[in-house]
Amino acid sequence: MSDWYGISRNEVRKQGGYKFFKRYSSMEDVLRNMFPEHKWDPARFAEHRRAPIGYWNNQNNQREWLKKIGDQLGVKEVACYQLFRLSQSR
């Protein structure tokens, strides 16, 4: 499913999928409706190039991103006291 993130609305239209966009406004909308069981990451869609407005205001989105990037960087454990100290220093 992750290959879909790199496919733009225009590419689908060129392949004859223009009818989808009479009902849906974006590739994200199409895929969320066609495959609701899949957990889609809005920040990864090609047509966005960046997260939708308000995306980073949601703490769950922030945590998911940190978890994903932490996994890629090899982070195994986060000590809660370190996060607390960091938040207090700001």
OpenMM code with the backbone's topology and positions (N, CA, C; nanometers):
from openmm import Vec3, app, unit

residues = "MET SER ASP TRP TYR GLY ILE SER ARG ASN GLU VAL ARG LYS GLN GLY GLY TYR LYS PHE PHE LYS ARG TYR SER SER MET GLU ASP VAL LEU ARG ASN MET PHE PRO GLU HIS LYS TRP ASP PRO ALA ARG PHE ALA GLU HIS ARG ARG ALA PRO ILE GLY TYR TRP ASN ASN GLN ASN ASN GLN ARG GLU TRP LEU LYS LYS ILE GLY ASP GLN LEU GLY VAL LYS GLU VAL ALA CYS TYR GLN LEU PHE ARG LEU SER GLN SER ARG".split()
positions = [
    Vec3(0.0810, -0.1206, 0.0000),
    Vec3(0.0000, 0.0000, 0.0000),
    Vec3(0.0849, 0.1265, 0.0000),
    Vec3(0.2044, 0.1199, 0.0551),
    Vec3(0.2848, 0.2414, 0.0691),
    Vec3(0.3253, 0.3013, -0.0655),
    Vec3(0.3224, 0.2240, -0.1720),
    Vec3(0.3537, 0.2788, -0.3044),
    Vec3(0.2548, 0.3879, -0.3455),
    Vec3(0.1345, 0.3816, -0.2939),
    Vec3(0.0330, 0.4809, -0.3294),
    Vec3(0.0696, 0.6218, -0.2843),
    Vec3(0.1504, 0.6344, -0.1799),
    Vec3(0.1877, 0.7674, -0.1317),
    Vec3(0.2568, 0.8507, -0.2389),
    Vec3(0.3304, 0.7875, -0.3268),
    Vec3(0.4041, 0.8601, -0.4300),
    Vec3(0.3265, 0.8875, -0.5571),
    Vec3(0.2014, 0.8444, -0.5637),
    Vec3(0.1197, 0.8614, -0.6844),
    Vec3(0.0331, 0.9860, -0.6695),
    Vec3(0.0424, 1.0734, -0.7665),
    Vec3(-0.0351, 1.1983, -0.7603),
    Vec3(-0.1715, 1.1826, -0.8269),
    Vec3(-0.2556, 1.2761, -0.7987),
    Vec3(-0.3895, 1.2832, -0.8585),
    Vec3(-0.3786, 1.2889, -1.0112),
    Vec3(-0.2843, 1.3699, -1.0610),
    Vec3(-0.2682, 1.3839, -1.2060),
    Vec3(-0.2264, 1.2534, -1.2721),
    Vec3(-0.1420, 1.1760, -1.2057),
    Vec3(-0.1004, 1.0470, -1.2625),
    Vec3(-0.2186, 0.9521, -1.2748),
    Vec3(-0.3054, 0.9522, -1.1755),
    Vec3(-0.4241, 0.8663, -1.1793),
    Vec3(-0.5186, 0.9131, -1.2895),
    Vec3(-0.5348, 1.0429, -1.3010),
    Vec3(-0.6200, 1.0979, -1.4081),
    Vec3(-0.5706, 1.0557, -1.5458),
    Vec3(-0.4383, 1.0651, -1.5668),
    Vec3(-0.3798, 1.0286, -1.6961),
    Vec3(-0.4030, 0.8821, -1.7309),
    Vec3(-0.4194, 0.7975, -1.6315),
    Vec3(-0.4428, 0.6547, -1.6529),
    Vec3(-0.5924, 0.6229, -1.6642),
    Vec3(-0.6763, 0.7258, -1.6679),
    Vec3(-0.8201, 0.7049, -1.6836),
    Vec3(-0.8977, 0.7070, -1.5535),
    Vec3(-0.8329, 0.7427, -1.4442),
    Vec3(-0.9006, 0.7443, -1.3147),
    Vec3(-0.9636, 0.8772, -1.2785),
    Vec3(-0.9889, 0.9612, -1.3792),
    Vec3(-1.0458, 1.0934, -1.3549),
    Vec3(-1.1814, 1.0875, -1.2860),
    Vec3(-1.2543, 0.9768, -1.3037),
    Vec3(-1.3886, 0.9644, -1.2439),
    Vec3(-1.3838, 0.9644, -1.0919),
    Vec3(-1.2726, 0.9174, -1.0345),
    Vec3(-1.2601, 0.9209, -0.8885),
    Vec3(-1.2730, 1.0630, -0.8349),
    Vec3(-1.2214, 1.1589, -0.9111),
    Vec3(-1.2140, 1.2959, -0.8618),
    Vec3(-1.3407, 1.3760, -0.8853),
    Vec3(-1.4412, 1.3096, -0.9403),
    Vec3(-1.5746, 1.3693, -0.9415),
    Vec3(-1.6381, 1.3527, -0.8044),
    Vec3(-1.5898, 1.2499, -0.7325),
    Vec3(-1.6443, 1.2216, -0.5999),
    Vec3(-1.5484, 1.2592, -0.4864),
    Vec3(-1.4191, 1.2420, -0.5105),
    Vec3(-1.3181, 1.2659, -0.4069),
    Vec3(-1.2265, 1.3808, -0.4481),
    Vec3(-1.1807, 1.4571, -0.3505),
    Vec3(-1.1012, 1.5759, -0.3806),
    Vec3(-0.9511, 1.5505, -0.3906),
    Vec3(-0.9041, 1.4359, -0.3452),
    Vec3(-0.7608, 1.4090, -0.3468),
    Vec3(-0.7346, 1.2587, -0.3481),
    Vec3(-0.6092, 1.2230, -0.3732),
    Vec3(-0.5704, 1.0816, -0.3659),
    Vec3(-0.5894, 1.0295, -0.2240),
    Vec3(-0.5600, 1.1129, -0.1276),
    Vec3(-0.5802, 1.0715, 0.0119),
    Vec3(-0.7257, 1.0348, 0.0359),
    Vec3(-0.8185, 1.1176, -0.0118),
    Vec3(-0.9614, 1.0880, 0.0051),
    Vec3(-1.0000, 0.9582, -0.0650),
    Vec3(-0.9498, 0.9402, -0.1865),
    Vec3(-0.9796, 0.8173, -0.2620),
    Vec3(-0.9343, 0.6951, -0.1830),
    Vec3(-0.8091, 0.6967, -0.1406),
    Vec3(-0.7522, 0.5793, -0.0741),
    Vec3(-0.8132, 0.5537, 0.0628),
    Vec3(-0.8421, 0.6598, 0.1373),
    Vec3(-0.9067, 0.6413, 0.2683),
    Vec3(-1.0445, 0.5768, 0.2530),
    Vec3(-1.1146, 0.6111, 0.1470),
    Vec3(-1.2478, 0.5547, 0.1248),
    Vec3(-1.2429, 0.4147, 0.0643),
    Vec3(-1.1463, 0.3891, -0.0216),
    Vec3(-1.1356, 0.2580, -0.0852),
    Vec3(-1.0731, 0.1540, 0.0085),
    Vec3(-0.9825, 0.1992, 0.0950),
    Vec3(-0.9119, 0.1085, 0.1864),
    Vec3(-0.9171, 0.1635, 0.3294),
    Vec3(-1.0364, 0.1697, 0.3898),
    Vec3(-1.0505, 0.2301, 0.5228),
    Vec3(-0.9798, 0.1521, 0.6335),
    Vec3(-0.9501, 0.0256, 0.6080),
    Vec3(-0.8835, -0.0560, 0.7094),
    Vec3(-0.7346, -0.0230, 0.7212),
    Vec3(-0.6797, 0.0442, 0.6211),
    Vec3(-0.5369, 0.0780, 0.6230),
    Vec3(-0.5159, 0.2095, 0.6987),
    Vec3(-0.4108, 0.2161, 0.7775),
    Vec3(-0.3794, 0.3386, 0.8519),
    Vec3(-0.2921, 0.4280, 0.7629),
    Vec3(-0.3544, 0.5277, 0.7005),
    Vec3(-0.2859, 0.6172, 0.6084),
    Vec3(-0.2184, 0.7305, 0.6841),
    Vec3(-0.1014, 0.7715, 0.6388),
    Vec3(-0.0263, 0.8820, 0.6973),
    Vec3(-0.0400, 1.0025, 0.6052),
    Vec3(-0.1200, 1.1029, 0.6433),
    Vec3(-0.1452, 1.2176, 0.5557),
    Vec3(-0.0190, 1.2911, 0.5117),
    Vec3(0.0815, 1.2920, 0.5941),
    Vec3(0.2043, 1.3648, 0.5630),
    Vec3(0.2840, 1.3016, 0.4490),
    Vec3(0.2525, 1.1789, 0.4120),
    Vec3(0.3312, 1.1079, 0.3102),
    Vec3(0.2756, 1.1171, 0.1686),
    Vec3(0.1581, 1.1738, 0.1507),
    Vec3(0.0990, 1.1792, 0.0176),
    Vec3(0.1738, 1.2767, -0.0722),
    Vec3(0.1986, 1.2363, -0.1971),
    Vec3(0.2766, 1.3146, -0.2928),
    Vec3(0.2169, 1.4526, -0.3163),
    Vec3(0.0861, 1.4606, -0.3207),
    Vec3(0.0251, 1.5892, -0.3527),
    Vec3(0.0285, 1.6873, -0.2357),
    Vec3(0.0565, 1.6383, -0.1187),
    Vec3(0.0643, 1.7275, -0.0025),
    Vec3(0.1998, 1.7954, 0.0060),
    Vec3(0.3047, 1.7186, -0.0123),
    Vec3(0.4423, 1.7638, 0.0040),
    Vec3(0.4698, 1.8129, 0.1459),
    Vec3(0.3670, 1.8330, 0.2216),
    Vec3(0.3785, 1.8653, 0.3639),
    Vec3(0.2470, 1.8284, 0.4303),
    Vec3(0.2480, 1.8238, 0.5603),
    Vec3(0.1291, 1.7806, 0.6345),
    Vec3(0.0167, 1.8841, 0.6194),
    Vec3(-0.1084, 1.8369, 0.6243),
    Vec3(-0.2217, 1.9290, 0.6161),
    Vec3(-0.2226, 2.0267, 0.7333),
    Vec3(-0.2861, 2.1393, 0.7152),
    Vec3(-0.2973, 2.2399, 0.8213),
    Vec3(-0.3568, 2.1762, 0.9459),
    Vec3(-0.2933, 2.1994, 1.0590),
    Vec3(-0.3403, 2.1466, 1.1858),
    Vec3(-0.2898, 2.0076, 1.2203),
    Vec3(-0.2251, 1.9407, 1.1247),
    Vec3(-0.1782, 1.8031, 1.1463),
    Vec3(-0.0858, 1.7937, 1.2672),
    Vec3(0.0078, 1.8861, 1.2781),
    Vec3(0.1063, 1.8798, 1.3864),
    Vec3(0.0515, 1.9320, 1.5185),
    Vec3(-0.0689, 1.9846, 1.5209),
    Vec3(-0.1320, 2.0254, 1.6469),
    Vec3(-0.1839, 1.9047, 1.7246),
    Vec3(-0.1998, 1.7940, 1.6568),
    Vec3(-0.2514, 1.6717, 1.7177),
    Vec3(-0.1360, 1.5930, 1.7806),
    Vec3(-0.1417, 1.5755, 1.9116),
    Vec3(-0.0344, 1.5080, 1.9838),
    Vec3(-0.0152, 1.3633, 1.9368),
    Vec3(-0.1209, 1.2959, 1.8953),
    Vec3(-0.1074, 1.1592, 1.8431),
    Vec3(-0.0218, 1.1571, 1.7164),
    Vec3(-0.0403, 1.2563, 1.6295),
    Vec3(0.0416, 1.2649, 1.5080),
    Vec3(0.1880, 1.2899, 1.5432),
    Vec3(0.2105, 1.3737, 1.6430),
    Vec3(0.3472, 1.4020, 1.6872),
    Vec3(0.4133, 1.2752, 1.7404),
    Vec3(0.3409, 1.2024, 1.8229),
    Vec3(0.3948, 1.0786, 1.8809),
    Vec3(0.4216, 0.9734, 1.7745),
    Vec3(0.3299, 0.9585, 1.6787),
    Vec3(0.3498, 0.8611, 1.5706),
    Vec3(0.4753, 0.8943, 1.4910),
    Vec3(0.4954, 1.0228, 1.4625),
    Vec3(0.6132, 1.0628, 1.3870),
    Vec3(0.7400, 1.0338, 1.4669),
    Vec3(0.7392, 1.0686, 1.5955),
    Vec3(0.8559, 1.0421, 1.6796),
    Vec3(0.8851, 0.8921, 1.6893),
    Vec3(0.7791, 0.8121, 1.7003),
    Vec3(0.7973, 0.6670, 1.7065),
    Vec3(0.8586, 0.6152, 1.5764),
    Vec3(0.8055, 0.6633, 1.4637),
    Vec3(0.8540, 0.6182, 1.3330),
    Vec3(1.0002, 0.6583, 1.3123),
    Vec3(1.0333, 0.7824, 1.3394),
    Vec3(1.1697, 0.8279, 1.3183),
    Vec3(1.2635, 0.7656, 1.4218),
    Vec3(1.2125, 0.7443, 1.5426),
    Vec3(1.2913, 0.6769, 1.6457),
    Vec3(1.3281, 0.5356, 1.6050),
    Vec3(1.2321, 0.4640, 1.5472),
    Vec3(1.2588, 0.3286, 1.4981),
    Vec3(1.3679, 0.3302, 1.3913),
    Vec3(1.3598, 0.4277, 1.3006),
    Vec3(1.4582, 0.4385, 1.1931),
    Vec3(1.5969, 0.4720, 1.2469),
    Vec3(1.6011, 0.5477, 1.3573),
    Vec3(1.7286, 0.5884, 1.4155),
    Vec3(1.7810, 0.4907, 1.5198),
    Vec3(1.7027, 0.3864, 1.5483),
    Vec3(1.7466, 0.2848, 1.6426),
    Vec3(1.7186, 0.3164, 1.7883),
    Vec3(1.6258, 0.4077, 1.8145),
    Vec3(1.5905, 0.4407, 1.9525),
    Vec3(1.5137, 0.3231, 2.0108),
    Vec3(1.5616, 0.2718, 2.1211),
    Vec3(1.4990, 0.1554, 2.1843),
    Vec3(1.4099, 0.1941, 2.3010),
    Vec3(1.4491, 0.2984, 2.3737),
    Vec3(1.3766, 0.3342, 2.4949),
    Vec3(1.3868, 0.4846, 2.5174),
    Vec3(1.2792, 0.5417, 2.5673),
    Vec3(1.2792, 0.6837, 2.6016),
    Vec3(1.2535, 0.6935, 2.7504),
    Vec3(1.3486, 0.7511, 2.8216),
    Vec3(1.3319, 0.7695, 2.9655),
    Vec3(1.2415, 0.8899, 2.9896),
    Vec3(1.1345, 0.8680, 3.0614),
    Vec3(1.0356, 0.9739, 3.0844),
    Vec3(1.0965, 1.0948, 3.1537),
    Vec3(1.1907, 1.0722, 3.2448),
    Vec3(1.2475, 1.1849, 3.3168),
    Vec3(1.3249, 1.2770, 3.2220),
    Vec3(1.3834, 1.2222, 3.1145),
    Vec3(1.4552, 1.3050, 3.0184),
    Vec3(1.3587, 1.3953, 2.9429),
    Vec3(1.2436, 1.3429, 2.9041),
    Vec3(1.1433, 1.4239, 2.8374),
    Vec3(1.0898, 1.5316, 2.9308),
    Vec3(1.0710, 1.4980, 3.0586),
    Vec3(1.0222, 1.5939, 3.1555),
    Vec3(1.1231, 1.7070, 3.1717),
    Vec3(1.2516, 1.6731, 3.1834),
    Vec3(1.3549, 1.7747, 3.1995),
    Vec3(1.3627, 1.8636, 3.0771),
    Vec3(1.3482, 1.8054, 2.9611),
    Vec3(1.3514, 1.8833, 2.8369),
    Vec3(1.2370, 1.9815, 2.8329),
    Vec3(1.1164, 1.9372, 2.8696),
    Vec3(1.0011, 2.0259, 2.8667),
    Vec3(1.0113, 2.1363, 2.9690),
    Vec3(1.0781, 2.1110, 3.0816),
    Vec3(1.0959, 2.2116, 3.1856),
    Vec3(1.1989, 2.3178, 3.1481),
    Vec3(1.2935, 2.2815, 3.0613),
    Vec3(1.3994, 2.3754, 3.0240),
    Vec3(1.3515, 2.4795, 2.9234),
    Vec3(1.2357, 2.4604, 2.8696),
    Vec3(1.1839, 2.5565, 2.7688),
    Vec3(1.1066, 2.6615, 2.8338),
] * unit.nanometer
topology = app.Topology()
chain = topology.addChain("A")
for resn in residues:
    res = topology.addResidue(resn, chain)
    for name in ("N", "CA", "C"):
        topology.addAtom(name, app.Element.getBySymbol(name[0]), res)
